């Protein structure tokens, strides 16, 4: 158990995603350990998230906590399987040196970051659960926390892919050693050096930005399919709800209910 938390701490500090390893296409991430860590952190946040429904008189407390604790890690696991093929294909088109296994490990690391952020916010959810009875507020609070966690995971993934898509550090054969343009008689830096500094416009990263949209939409709708998570106070306990509407309309309705 101690080794699991050590590995998560090393992941958060970037020790598994060193630039020199990523440039070589090497992803030295202990996948099995991170899966276990992700499950534990997902379950812990699920318990905090399910507290609101569990404390409502008409809900079965144990079943509410159990189903939400299972659904949170399941949400990320299903999103991983749905979006992994698109990330691999798009990153390969963008010039990535990662194979399918390395791509899966990198995405798994990003999801572990998501779950670590969520688990750290669990006590905040518990505090508001015990201090408010507003269901729309609790619903939107969890949506905001999932969004924050998702952004943290995407930032991690983007930083890693910057190095994955970066050209090799070795100077291309036949190119002169670049000398500062201000030096008398100096040689202007070659185009490949300038391109190396403009990694933000790299085609691979442009493709990655498109994939972010896919990942966000799939994750949001997956959460809608697996609802309820919080537990609706005026409805009896159920594992799933009818598949009607979509996540985005549900969020708009919840925002409207907050101000009624």
Secondary structure, DSSP 8 states (H G I E B T S, - for coil): -HHHHHHHHHHHTTTTS-HHHHHTT-----HHHHHHHHHHHHHHHHHHHHHHHHTSTTS-HHHHHHHHHHHHHHHHHHHHHHHHHHHHHHHHHTT----HHHHHHHHHHHHHHHHHHHHHHHHHHHHHHHH---HHHHHHHHHHHHHHHHHHHHHHHHHHHHHHHS--SS--TT------TTSTT-----HHHHHHH-GGG-HHHHHHHHHHHHHHHHHHHHHHHT--SS--TTS---S-----S-HHHHHHHHHHHHT-
